[in-house]
Amino acid sequence: MIQPPEIIRVTKSRVSCDGSGDIPAALGHPRVFLEIDEHGYVDCGYCDRRFVLAGGVADNGEIGTKPDIASGASL
């Protein structure tokens, strides 16, 4: 069974991801900036973390079952 993505709730629609967290940033991936659009969430194309806008349309218990959206990604 495929594991659901790691979900991170954020308060701003523009976020960055470098793959760090429990590991040092040097062991992550290149930093990318992501823009949350009208779907209320965006996925990192490198590490599959899902960023959800707190209080947005996707901020509910079903967010782990939604399809990937990485369209807001930029370097």
C-alpha positions, -999 to 999 in steps of 0.1 A, spaced: 0 0 0 13 35 -9 18 57 21 0 91 21 22 121 17 36 140 47 12 169 52 23 203 64 -2 230 73 10 265 64 -5 300 68 9 316 35 2 305 -1 39 308 -10 61 282 6 96 267 2 108 232 5 143 218 7 135 183 19 149 188 54 130 182 85 145 154 107 176 155 86 201 183 80 193 206 51 225 195 33 210 160 29 177 172 15 171 184 -21 175 218 -39 152 244 -24 121 250 -44 94 276 -40 58 265 -43 26 284 -48 -7 271 -34 -35 278 -58 -73 276 -57 -71 239 -48 -57 248 -14 -26 226 -15 5 219 -35 30 190 -35 68 191 -36 80 174 -67 111 162 -50 100 148 -17 62 146 -21 55 167 10 20 182 8 16 218 19 -20 227 28 -32 262 34 -47 264 69 -83 273 68 -84 268 30 -107 246 9 -84 216 12 -79 219 50 -100 188 59 -95 152 68 -96 140 32 -65 159 20 -43 127 20 -65 112 -7 -64 141 -32 -43 138 -64 -8 153 -67 -6 190 -76 29 203 -83 20 229 -108 31 258 -86 67 247 -84 96 269 -93 134 270 -86 
